[in-house]
Amino acid sequence: DGDQEKFDRLRFVEIKHGRICMLGVVGYLVNKAGIYLPGDISMDGTKFSDLGSGWDASTAVPVAGALQVLAFAGFLELAVMKDVTGENEFVGDFRNGAIDFGWDTFDEETKMAKRAVELNQGRAAQMGMLGLMVHDKLGNVDSLLPPF
């Protein structure tokens, strides 16, 4: 009972969630390694490094900071991460005629291979993010990751 439009929408959502999870896994591991942004996250002197990592860090972010993240994500969702110009080659192509890191120089076979790699890595990142979140709540992430 599906059609091409429904498939394209589901593929778009899958690619978007995969990209978000790729960033999330890297961010989680970077923070777990003890690397944080310099400076303060709020005006009361709370530093980024004071937040920790994982779920504890997400709940320790001040409300104003969480609202800024939400507003920025909303802005990206509504204004940036979509086909604005109507010239996208495929679902998930957000170049909008402004950014091209050599994509147009690849042949069609290479483009398809690279899109398949991104899709598979996004799927793996979604599973990885889920695993990190579950083990973070169980309290045993440190036994899974090598010491940094």
N, C-alpha and C positions, 0 to 999 in steps of 0.2 A: 504493500500500500504506500510505498514511497515513490518520490519522483526526484528529478535532478535538483530541483530547488531545495527540497528537504535534505538531500544528501549534501549539497554544498553548504547549507547552514550547519549541519552536524560536523562536517569536516572543518569549517571555519572555527567552530567552538573547540574542536579537538586540537587544532593547531595553536589556538590562542592559549588554551590551558597548558599545552605542552611547553610553550615559550615561557609562560609564567612560572611553571614548575622548574624549568631549567635554571631560571634566575633564582628561584627559591632554594633549590638544592645547593647551588654555589654560595648563596648568601648564608645559608645555615652553616655550611662547612667552614666558610671564612670566619664567621663569628665564633664557631666552636673552637677554631684554631687560635682565638684570642685577638683577632684583628678587627678593630672597630674604627668608625669614622672619628676624626679628631674633634675636640670641642664639646660643647654642651648641647643637649637635646631640648632643654627648656631654660627659661629665664631664671629658675630657682637654683641653677648650678648643677643640675643632674647631667652627668656625662653619658655619652653613648655607651662607654665601657661599663657604666654602672648597671645597665639593663640586663646584661647576661646574654643568653642565647635561647633559642627555641620558644616554647610556649611562655616561659617565664618572662622573656623579653617582650613578647607581644602584649602581655597583660600589664607590663611595667611602663609602657609608653604613656606619657601624660595625655589626657583627653584632647587637648589642643593639637598635639602632634598627630594623634590618630585621626583626627578630623582633617588635618592637612593631607595626610596620606590618602584618605578616602576622597577628598576633593581632587587631588592630582590624578588618582586612578579614574575617577569619573570624567575628568577632562580628557584624559587619554582615550577612554572608551567612546566618548561622544564626539570628539573633534579630530583625533589624530589616527587612531588605529582602525581606519576604515578606508575604503576606496573612495577618495574625495573627487578625483579627476575622472573616474570612469575608464581608466586605461590599464587596469590591473590585468595581468596575464593569467592569473589563477587565483583560487580562493586563498586568502591569507597574504596576498601581495599588497603591501602597504607603501610601496615606494612613491606613489603619487607623482611620478615624474621628477622628483627632487633628489632621490638618493639612488645611486647605482654603483655598487662596489664591483663592477665587472660582470654583472649578471648577463647583460646583453651580449657579451663576447662568447658565452658558452653555446654549444650546439644543443639541440632539443634533447638528445639522449643524456647529456651531462646534467641539464636542468632537471630532468625527471629523476635522475639518480640522486641529486642533491636534495630535491624535495622529499624523496623517500627517506633519505638519511635524517632530515629534520623531523619528519613525522615519527620515525622509529625512536629517535633520541628523545622526542617529546613524550612519547608513551613511556619510555623507560624512566624519564624524570618524574612523571606523574606517580609511577609506582615507587620510585625512590623517595619522593616527598611524603607519600603516604606512610612508608616504612619509617622514615625519620620522625614523623609526627607521632605515630603509635609508640615507638620506642622511647621518644622523649617523655610521653605521658607515663609510660611504664617505669621510667627512671633508669634505663639501662643503655642509653646511647653511648655513654663513655666506654662501656665494655665492647661495643661494636666497632668504634672508630679507633684507629691507632693513636697513640699519644703524640701530641704536637710539640 
